[in-house]
Amino acid sequence: MLRQFLPIILLTISNVFMTFAWYGHLKFKNTALWIVILVSWSIALFEYCFQVPANRIGHEYFSAAQLKTMQEVITLIVFSIFSVLYLKEEFKWNYLIGFLFIILAVFFIFKKW
């Protein structure tokens, strides 16, 4: 039973690395692009170290579509926290509405029809 939650934990860790790799450089706009690309790729390596096992283990319990849906929801949560705390951007009401529609998609993906 606990092993079913391991993919969620690994996907969350993976998404923290992914978010920093993809968006962390936005605070360093004066740094040369080639440097931020190398740093981002270095961070992304750690993302893959968690993402690949998450999908491998998770596929024992979930379909690929369910895994991808989980990953997207986790990405939105991690990114929302990151953008507010790290990038100091405002979280607007329309973002919440959009995210709620995505969560509605989770219902349709995971519902046993």
Backbone as JSON Lines, residues from 0, in Angstrom:
{"i":0,"aa":"M","n":[0.82,-1.2,0.0],"ca":[0.0,0.0,0.0],"c":[0.87,1.27,0.0]}
{"i":1,"aa":"L","n":[1.87,1.29,0.85],"ca":[2.75,2.45,0.92],"c":[3.49,2.66,-0.4]}
{"i":2,"aa":"R","n":[3.79,1.57,-1.1],"ca":[4.51,1.67,-2.37],"c":[3.71,2.44,-3.41]}
{"i":3,"aa":"Q","n":[2.38,2.46,-3.3],"ca":[1.55,3.21,-4.24],"c":[1.76,4.72,-4.08]}
{"i":4,"aa":"F","n":[2.14,5.17,-2.89],"ca":[2.36,6.59,-2.66],"c":[3.76,7.04,-3.05]}
{"i":5,"aa":"L","n":[4.67,6.1,-3.21],"ca":[6.04,6.43,-3.57],"c":[6.13,7.22,-4.87]}
{"i":6,"aa":"P","n":[5.38,6.86,-5.91],"ca":[5.43,7.66,-7.14],"c":[5.03,9.12,-6.91]}
{"i":7,"aa":"I","n":[4.06,9.36,-6.06],"ca":[3.62,10.73,-5.78],"c":[4.74,11.51,-5.09]}
{"i":8,"aa":"I","n":[5.41,10.87,-4.15],"ca":[6.53,11.51,-3.45],"c":[7.66,11.8,-4.43]}
{"i":9,"aa":"L","n":[8.0,10.81,-5.24],"ca":[9.09,10.98,-6.21],"c":[8.74,12.03,-7.27]}
{"i":10,"aa":"L","n":[7.49,12.05,-7.71],"ca":[7.06,13.05,-8.69],"c":[7.13,14.46,-8.09]}
{"i":11,"aa":"T","n":[6.81,14.58,-6.83],"ca":[6.88,15.89,-6.16],"c":[8.32,16.37,-6.09]}
{"i":12,"aa":"I","n":[9.22,15.5,-5.67],"ca":[10.64,15.86,-5.61],"c":[11.14,16.22,-7.01]}
{"i":13,"aa":"S","n":[10.78,15.4,-7.98],"ca":[11.16,15.66,-9.37],"c":[10.69,17.03,-9.83]}
{"i":14,"aa":"N","n":[9.47,17.38,-9.49],"ca":[8.91,18.65,-9.93],"c":[9.56,19.85,-9.26]}
{"i":15,"aa":"V","n":[10.05,19.68,-8.06],"ca":[10.79,20.77,-7.42],"c":[12.05,21.06,-8.24]}
{"i":16,"aa":"F","n":[12.78,20.0,-8.58],"ca":[13.98,20.18,-9.42],"c":[13.62,20.74,-10.79]}
{"i":17,"aa":"M","n":[12.55,20.22,-11.4],"ca":[12.14,20.67,-12.72],"c":[11.79,22.16,-12.7]}
{"i":18,"aa":"T","n":[11.07,22.57,-11.69],"ca":[10.65,23.97,-11.62],"c":[11.84,24.9,-11.49]}
{"i":19,"aa":"F","n":[12.8,24.51,-10.66],"ca":[14.01,25.33,-10.55],"c":[14.81,25.31,-11.84]}
{"i":20,"aa":"A","n":[14.87,24.17,-12.51],"ca":[15.62,24.08,-13.77],"c":[14.98,24.95,-14.84]}
{"i":21,"aa":"W","n":[13.67,24.95,-14.92],"ca":[12.97,25.66,-15.98],"c":[12.76,27.15,-15.69]}
{"i":22,"aa":"Y","n":[12.56,27.49,-14.41],"ca":[12.17,28.86,-14.1],"c":[13.09,29.58,-13.1]}
{"i":23,"aa":"G","n":[13.96,28.87,-12.44],"ca":[14.84,29.49,-11.45],"c":[15.74,30.56,-12.01]}
{"i":24,"aa":"H","n":[16.12,30.4,-13.26],"ca":[17.03,31.37,-13.9],"c":[16.38,32.72,-14.16]}
{"i":25,"aa":"L","n":[15.07,32.81,-14.03],"ca":[14.39,34.07,-14.3],"c":[14.81,35.18,-13.33]}
{"i":26,"aa":"K","n":[15.38,34.79,-12.19],"ca":[15.89,35.78,-11.25],"c":[17.31,36.22,-11.62]}
{"i":27,"aa":"F","n":[17.9,35.6,-12.62],"ca":[19.28,35.89,-13.01],"c":[19.33,36.31,-14.48]}
{"i":28,"aa":"K","n":[18.57,37.32,-14.83],"ca":[18.45,37.74,-16.24],"c":[19.73,38.34,-16.78]}
{"i":29,"aa":"N","n":[20.64,38.75,-15.92],"ca":[21.9,39.32,-16.38],"c":[22.99,38.28,-16.58]}
{"i":30,"aa":"T","n":[22.7,37.04,-16.21],"ca":[23.65,35.95,-16.4],"c":[23.57,35.48,-17.86]}
{"i":31,"aa":"A","n":[24.71,35.15,-18.42],"ca":[24.76,34.7,-19.81],"c":[23.84,33.49,-20.02]}
{"i":32,"aa":"L","n":[23.18,33.5,-21.15],"ca":[22.21,32.43,-21.46],"c":[22.87,31.06,-21.43]}
{"i":33,"aa":"W","n":[24.07,30.92,-21.97],"ca":[24.73,29.61,-22.01],"c":[25.0,29.09,-20.59]}
{"i":34,"aa":"I","n":[25.25,29.99,-19.66],"ca":[25.48,29.57,-18.27],"c":[24.18,29.05,-17.65]}
{"i":35,"aa":"V","n":[23.09,29.79,-17.83],"ca":[21.83,29.33,-17.24],"c":[21.34,28.05,-17.9]}
{"i":36,"aa":"I","n":[21.67,27.85,-19.17],"ca":[21.32,26.59,-19.83],"c":[22.09,25.43,-19.19]}
{"i":37,"aa":"L","n":[23.38,25.61,-18.99],"ca":[24.18,24.55,-18.35],"c":[23.71,24.26,-16.93]}
{"i":38,"aa":"V","n":[23.43,25.32,-16.18],"ca":[22.94,25.13,-14.81],"c":[21.59,24.43,-14.83]}
{"i":39,"aa":"S","n":[20.71,24.86,-15.73],"ca":[19.38,24.23,-15.82],"c":[19.48,22.75,-16.18]}
{"i":40,"aa":"W","n":[20.35,22.42,-17.12],"ca":[20.54,21.01,-17.49],"c":[21.1,20.22,-16.32]}
{"i":41,"aa":"S","n":[21.97,20.82,-15.56],"ca":[22.53,20.13,-14.39],"c":[21.45,19.83,-13.35]}
{"i":42,"aa":"I","n":[20.57,20.8,-13.14],"ca":[19.46,20.6,-12.21],"c":[18.49,19.56,-12.77]}
{"i":43,"aa":"A","n":[18.26,19.6,-14.06],"ca":[17.32,18.66,-14.71],"c":[17.79,17.21,-14.57]}
{"i":44,"aa":"L","n":[19.08,17.0,-14.48],"ca":[19.58,15.64,-14.27],"c":[18.98,15.04,-13.0]}
{"i":45,"aa":"F","n":[18.91,15.85,-11.94],"ca":[18.32,15.36,-10.69],"c":[16.82,15.13,-10.85]}
{"i":46,"aa":"E","n":[16.19,15.97,-11.67],"ca":[14.77,15.76,-11.94],"c":[14.55,14.36,-12.51]}
{"i":47,"aa":"Y","n":[15.35,13.99,-13.5],"ca":[15.21,12.69,-14.14],"c":[15.51,11.54,-13.18]}
{"i":48,"aa":"C","n":[16.4,11.77,-12.24],"ca":[16.73,10.73,-11.25],"c":[15.54,10.38,-10.37]}
{"i":49,"aa":"F","n":[14.58,11.28,-10.27],"ca":[13.36,11.01,-9.51],"c":[12.18,10.7,-10.42]}
{"i":50,"aa":"Q","n":[12.12,11.34,-11.57],"ca":[10.99,11.17,-12.49],"c":[10.94,9.74,-13.06]}
{"i":51,"aa":"V","n":[12.06,9.24,-13.5],"ca":[12.08,7.91,-14.14],"c":[11.66,6.81,-13.16]}
{"i":52,"aa":"P","n":[12.23,6.77,-11.94],"ca":[11.76,5.75,-10.99],"c":[10.29,5.94,-10.6]}
{"i":53,"aa":"A","n":[9.85,7.2,-10.51],"ca":[8.44,7.46,-10.18],"c":[7.53,6.82,-11.22]}
{"i":54,"aa":"N","n":[7.87,6.98,-12.49],"ca":[7.04,6.41,-13.54],"c":[7.18,4.89,-13.61]}
{"i":55,"aa":"R","n":[8.38,4.4,-13.39],"ca":[8.6,2.94,-13.44],"c":[7.8,2.26,-12.32]}
{"i":56,"aa":"I","n":[7.93,2.77,-11.11],"ca":[7.2,2.19,-9.96],"c":[5.71,2.46,-10.11]}
{"i":57,"aa":"G","n":[5.38,3.69,-10.48],"ca":[3.97,4.08,-10.58],"c":[3.19,3.29,-11.61]}
{"i":58,"aa":"H","n":[3.86,2.85,-12.67],"ca":[3.17,2.11,-13.72],"c":[2.71,0.74,-13.26]}
{"i":59,"aa":"E","n":[3.21,0.3,-12.12],"ca":[2.7,-0.95,-11.53],"c":[1.28,-0.77,-11.01]}
{"i":60,"aa":"Y","n":[0.9,0.46,-10.68],"ca":[-0.39,0.75,-10.05],"c":[-1.29,1.65,-10.88]}
{"i":61,"aa":"F","n":[-0.69,2.45,-11.75],"ca":[-1.44,3.46,-12.49],"c":[-1.15,3.32,-13.99]}
{"i":62,"aa":"S","n":[-2.1,3.77,-14.8],"ca":[-1.85,3.81,-16.24],"c":[-0.92,4.98,-16.54]}
{"i":63,"aa":"A","n":[-0.37,5.0,-17.74],"ca":[0.51,6.11,-18.14],"c":[-0.27,7.43,-18.13]}
{"i":64,"aa":"A","n":[-1.51,7.4,-18.55],"ca":[-2.34,8.62,-18.54],"c":[-2.57,9.11,-17.12]}
{"i":65,"aa":"Q","n":[-2.78,8.19,-16.19],"ca":[-2.96,8.59,-14.8],"c":[-1.67,9.18,-14.22]}
{"i":66,"aa":"L","n":[-0.54,8.56,-14.55],"ca":[0.75,9.08,-14.07],"c":[0.99,10.49,-14.61]}
{"i":67,"aa":"K","n":[0.71,10.7,-15.89],"ca":[0.91,12.01,-16.49],"c":[-0.01,13.05,-15.86]}
{"i":68,"aa":"T","n":[-1.24,12.65,-15.58],"ca":[-2.19,13.56,-14.95],"c":[-1.72,13.94,-13.55]}
{"i":69,"aa":"M","n":[-1.25,12.95,-12.78],"ca":[-0.7,13.25,-11.45],"c":[0.46,14.22,-11.55]}
{"i":70,"aa":"Q","n":[1.33,13.97,-12.52],"ca":[2.51,14.8,-12.69],"c":[2.11,16.24,-12.99]}
{"i":71,"aa":"E","n":[1.1,16.43,-13.81],"ca":[0.67,17.79,-14.16],"c":[0.07,18.52,-12.97]}
{"i":72,"aa":"V","n":[-0.73,17.82,-12.17],"ca":[-1.31,18.45,-10.99],"c":[-0.22,18.81,-9.99]}
{"i":73,"aa":"I","n":[0.72,17.9,-9.78],"ca":[1.84,18.17,-8.88],"c":[2.64,19.36,-9.4]}
{"i":74,"aa":"T","n":[2.86,19.41,-10.71],"ca":[3.58,20.52,-11.31],"c":[2.89,21.85,-11.02]}
{"i":75,"aa":"L","n":[1.58,21.89,-11.16],"ca":[0.84,23.13,-10.91],"c":[0.95,23.57,-9.46]}
{"i":76,"aa":"I","n":[0.88,22.62,-8.55],"ca":[1.0,22.94,-7.13],"c":[2.39,23.46,-6.81]}
{"i":77,"aa":"V","n":[3.41,22.71,-7.25],"ca":[4.8,23.11,-6.99],"c":[5.08,24.46,-7.64]}
{"i":78,"aa":"F","n":[4.65,24.64,-8.89],"ca":[4.91,25.9,-9.59],"c":[4.2,27.07,-8.92]}
{"i":79,"aa":"S","n":[2.99,26.86,-8.45],"ca":[2.25,27.94,-7.78],"c":[3.0,28.41,-6.54]}
{"i":80,"aa":"I","n":[3.45,27.47,-5.75],"ca":[4.22,27.81,-4.54],"c":[5.52,28.5,-4.93]}
{"i":81,"aa":"F","n":[6.21,27.96,-5.92],"ca":[7.48,28.52,-6.4],"c":[7.31,29.95,-6.91]}
{"i":82,"aa":"S","n":[6.29,30.18,-7.73],"ca":[6.13,31.5,-8.32],"c":[5.81,32.57,-7.27]}
{"i":83,"aa":"V","n":[5.07,32.18,-6.24],"ca":[4.75,33.14,-5.18],"c":[5.94,33.36,-4.26]}
{"i":84,"aa":"L","n":[6.57,32.27,-3.79],"ca":[7.64,32.39,-2.8],"c":[8.99,32.78,-3.4]}
{"i":85,"aa":"Y","n":[9.35,32.21,-4.54],"ca":[10.67,32.44,-5.12],"c":[10.68,33.61,-6.1]}
{"i":86,"aa":"L","n":[9.72,33.62,-7.01],"ca":[9.68,34.69,-8.01],"c":[8.91,35.92,-7.53]}
{"i":87,"aa":"K","n":[8.23,35.79,-6.4],"ca":[7.47,36.9,-5.8],"c":[6.38,37.42,-6.74]}
{"i":88,"aa":"E","n":[5.74,36.48,-7.44],"ca":[4.65,36.85,-8.33],"c":[3.31,36.64,-7.63]}
{"i":89,"aa":"E","n":[2.35,37.4,-8.04],"ca":[1.02,37.31,-7.45],"c":[0.28,36.08,-7.99]}
{"i":90,"aa":"F","n":[-0.44,35.39,-7.12],"ca":[-1.3,34.28,-7.55],"c":[-2.69,34.86,-7.76]}
{"i":91,"aa":"K","n":[-3.14,34.89,-9.0],"ca":[-4.4,35.56,-9.35],"c":[-5.57,34.58,-9.33]}
{"i":92,"aa":"W","n":[-6.76,35.12,-9.19],"ca":[-7.96,34.3,-9.09],"c":[-8.19,33.47,-10.33]}
{"i":93,"aa":"N","n":[-7.85,34.0,-11.5],"ca":[-8.09,33.24,-12.73],"c":[-7.16,32.04,-12.85]}
{"i":94,"aa":"Y","n":[-5.98,32.09,-12.2],"ca":[-5.11,30.92,-12.16],"c":[-5.81,29.8,-11.39]}
{"i":95,"aa":"L","n":[-6.42,30.17,-10.28],"ca":[-7.13,29.19,-9.45],"c":[-8.26,28.54,-10.24]}
{"i":96,"aa":"I","n":[-9.02,29.34,-10.96],"ca":[-10.12,28.79,-11.77],"c":[-9.57,27.82,-12.82]}
{"i":97,"aa":"G","n":[-8.52,28.2,-13.5],"ca":[-7.9,27.31,-14.5],"c":[-7.42,26.02,-13.88]}
{"i":98,"aa":"F","n":[-6.8,26.12,-12.71],"ca":[-6.31,24.93,-12.02],"c":[-7.47,24.03,-11.6]}
{"i":99,"aa":"L","n":[-8.58,24.63,-11.2],"ca":[-9.75,23.83,-10.83],"c":[-10.28,23.03,-12.02]}
{"i":100,"aa":"F","n":[-10.23,23.62,-13.21],"ca":[-10.63,22.87,-14.4],"c":[-9.69,21.7,-14.66]}
{"i":101,"aa":"I","n":[-8.41,21.9,-14.4],"ca":[-7.45,20.8,-14.57],"c":[-7.72,19.7,-13.54]}
{"i":102,"aa":"I","n":[-8.05,20.11,-12.33],"ca":[-8.38,19.11,-11.3],"c":[-9.65,18.35,-11.68]}
{"i":103,"aa":"L","n":[-10.57,19.03,-12.34],"ca":[-11.76,18.35,-12.86],"c":[-11.35,17.29,-13.87]}
{"i":104,"aa":"A","n":[-10.34,17.57,-14.66],"ca":[-9.82,16.58,-15.61],"c":[-9.3,15.36,-14.87]}
{"i":105,"aa":"V","n":[-8.72,15.56,-13.69],"ca":[-8.23,14.44,-12.89],"c":[-9.38,13.49,-12.57]}
{"i":106,"aa":"F","n":[-10.51,14.06,-12.23],"ca":[-11.69,13.23,-11.94],"c":[-12.0,12.31,-13.12]}
{"i":107,"aa":"F","n":[-12.02,12.86,-14.32],"ca":[-12.36,12.06,-15.5],"c":[-11.28,11.03,-15.83]}
{"i":108,"aa":"I","n":[-10.03,11.35,-15.58],"ca":[-8.94,10.41,-15.86],"c":[-8.96,9.24,-14.88]}
{"i":109,"aa":"F","n":[-9.23,9.51,-13.6],"ca":[-9.14,8.48,-12.57],"c":[-10.47,7.75,-12.31]}
{"i":110,"aa":"K","n":[-11.56,8.27,-12.79],"ca":[-12.87,7.64,-12.58],"c":[-12.93,6.3,-13.3]}
{"i":111,"aa":"K","n":[-13.38,5.29,-12.58],"ca":[-13.58,3.97,-13.18],"c":[-14.94,3.95,-13.89]}
{"i":112,"aa":"W","n":[-14.9,3.93,-15.2],"ca":[-16.14,4.0,-15.99],"c":[-16.61,2.62,-16.35]}
